[in-house]
Amino acid sequence: MPDEYFAPDTPGSFAQLYPEIAGTFTHRLVGHPLFEWEALAQLAGRMRPCDVEQNLAKLPIGVDPAALRENGLSIVDTIRSIEHNGSWMVLKFVEQDRIYRQLLDAVLDELAPLVGPRTGPMLKREAFIFVSSPGAITPFHFDPEHNILLQLRGEKVMTVFPAGDPEVAGPEEHERFHMGGHRNLPYDEAFGAKGCEHRLRPGEAIYVPVKAPHWVRNGPTPSVSFSVTWRSEWSYREASAHGMNNLLRRAGFHPAAPARFPHQNHVKSLAYRAVDKARRAFVRLGP
């Protein structure tokens, strides 16, 4: 495998995007032995069932999480029959497996020098592998991490919407998510004009900003994608500020939405962390 996993022009392309613009660049992981079908089946067999999510492939763009259904197959059988079983699945937190952790770190270490000066160290590095049947839909949702999705097999189209657009995902949706709600978001066809389609083929990658809403349509053949993610102190501050807004809203106030990068949301973040710390201390003390 190559000594470097990104093409020479990737740092320049990534630097123009990070941290708030979605966009594509190229990588060199295609053909990596860790993503061959048998390697993925073996990984699935080593994983805890709670770290694997399976869904039927034929879904609307917007779907209530309560309506999601599994395919009834074992994790390993889903991977081995993905071409025909009409499913999509995600192997979560694969960095818990030593060899995949090494790959995650090698990939992210190449971009860390560009990330650090803007949002600080890469915190909480995690990795996910998506395996999808032909035509599978990953519903409309957002995620709390900085995310790079590397396409390894098959192709897909990811439609990404601007992060922080209150018409696509309002403050209440952010607060609901940070209070433990599901990642899926309500979808309205009127949102369509705001989305940007990115076609991903093997050897292409996309950077998705923190909580940029998106949905994915898989192509005509099975797909394998490797998602490498990290948190930043900025992303944690933004999350804490939404938590503080939730407390304020419940108290009858109407707080302004937390600001996106480069604003740091220091005051609300510090206030929420202080409240949360006090609450945790009270729980530990008990009655």
Disulfide bonds with the S-S distance in Angstrom:
none
